[in-house]
């Protein structure tokens, strides 16, 4: 049933997580049975194929969004997300300094 679901492109990530969960739960019987090896290899191949497709799609969309941002910034001569980035950097810097103060200078064992 799992290979048939992986054939379809619906919810590939969820199905791969399900397959990993099932493999962890039923590891001992799966390792003991040589007859299931063919099915496990089939599931692995289909899951790898679907996850590669998902990874490629996300990479393509990310690249397209970066290109659109550069295009808009070039047209308007302004930077998108600049204020949010600066605010986050200052917030992270404050958090790091607070953490540095909380760290013990000398530890006694």
N, C-alpha and C positions, 0 to 999 in steps of 0.2 A: 504494500500500500504506500509506503514512504517513497519508493522510486517513482511510482505513478504521480504522486503529488509534486515531486521535484521536477518531473517532466514539464509541468505547467510552470509558468514564471511567477505565479502568485505567491507572495509572502515567502520568498526564498530564504531570507534571513531567519524568519521564525521557524521554518522547517529545518534548517540546519541546526538551530539551537535545540529543537526537539530531538533531532537525530543524535546530537551529542549527549543530551540528557539520557536518552534511552540506552545509548552505548555504555554510559557510566553505570546506570542502574543494573543492566543485564550483562555486565562484562564477563562474568564467569561462564555462563552457559554459551555465550557467543564464542569465546576463546576455545571452549571444549569441542564445539561442533565444527567440523571441517566442511560440512554441507552448506553452511551459511556464509562461507568465505566469498563465494561468487556474488551473493546479494550485498555483502558489505562493500565489496569492490565497486559494484554498480552504484550503490548509494554514494560512495566517496567520489566517484567520477562525476555523477550528476550534480552533487552539492558543490564540487569545485567549479564546475562549469557555470552554475547559476551565480555563485558568489563572485566569480571573475566578471561576469556580465554586470552585476550590481556595482562592483568596484569601478569598472570602466565607465558606467553611466554617471556615478557620483563624480569621478574625476573630470569627465567631459563637462558636466554641469558646473562644477567649481571653476573650471577654466573659463567657461562662457561668462559666469558672473564676474570674474576678475577682469575679463576683457571689457564687459559692459561698464564696470566701475571706472576703468582707465579711460574709456571713451567719454563718459560723462564728465569726469574730472578735466579732461583735455578741452571739452567743449565749454565748460563753465568756469574753467580756471580756479577750481576749488577742490578741496579734498573732502570726500565723503568719510564719515566715521572718524574724522580727525579728533573732534572734541571727546568722543567716547573713548578713543584710544588713549588720549592724554590723561583723562580722568582715571582710567583703569590703571595706568602706569603709576600715577601718584598714589592711588589706593594700595597697590601692591607694594610700593616702596615703603609706605607707612606700616603695613602689616609685617614686612621683613624687619624693619627696625624694632617694632614691638616684640617680635619673636627673638631678636638678638638680645634684647634687654632681659627677657625671661630665661634665657639659657644660663645654666650655672657656669660660673667662671672656673671653679675647681670642684672636682668630684672626689669624694673620699670613699674609699672602699675598704 
